[in-house]
Amino acid sequence: MSVINQPEERQTKGSYMTSTIPVVDVSDSEAKQKDKTVEHELYASREKIYVRKITGFFQTVRKRSLTLLLAMYFVLAWVNYDGKPLILFDLSERKFHLFGAVFWPQDFTLLAFALIICAFGLFFITSLFGRVWCGYSCPQTVWSFMFMWLEDLFEGSRNKRIKLDKNKWDLEKLIKKSAKHLSWLALAFATGLTFVGYFYPIRELIADVFTLSVVSGWAIFWVGFFTVATYINAGWMREQVCIY
């Protein structure tokens, strides 16, 4: 009897396994998933981020480093050494004044090597310590934090800024928004003026800009260009610039 029943047991087991392990065709779902991946847009519109104040050791280090970098940027353009600017890229005369040394076009090879060394140093520090440059030294970070500080100064803390944006336009909102944007434009203008001051003696540049001298028409153009670029990048598009 056991010999006769053995095939029936095997048949029963086979049918049991067939009924409990269904075969599902997933080719269509995989194709749909690929189509969804292809149709996904790489660009997203700007979503305003309301930054709150943060305290701590690393935040203190960041504030001090940003303050030092800003001070160096705005002050070094005014410093003279031995009757000449400490830093001046004189394109018309084709010579660079860097900390008392003068570099001519034939010395650009040395400058190129110096920039290459700085680039590899940046790559090494980034791979070793992470985004130290982005968090503590990047110009976009420096100016974005200055713009956010002005925003906090005129519009208040994070919750107050959110509430202000949701409120309807009235005299208070108009005053706060106007003061913020005027301060942004003032900082952007100082940034553009100082930047061009590294290529055009800044004392002469200020006199020419405020008197609208025709001789320095290109200098006035570049001051305006960098003013607008700074205002847009650090004020309106700071999230987009860092992402893209």
Beta strands, then each sheet from edge to edge (+ up, - down):
strand 1: 80-81
strand 2: 84-85
strand 3: 87-90
strand 4: 95-98
strand 5: 101-103
sheet 1: 1+ 2-
sheet 2: 3+ 4- 5+
end
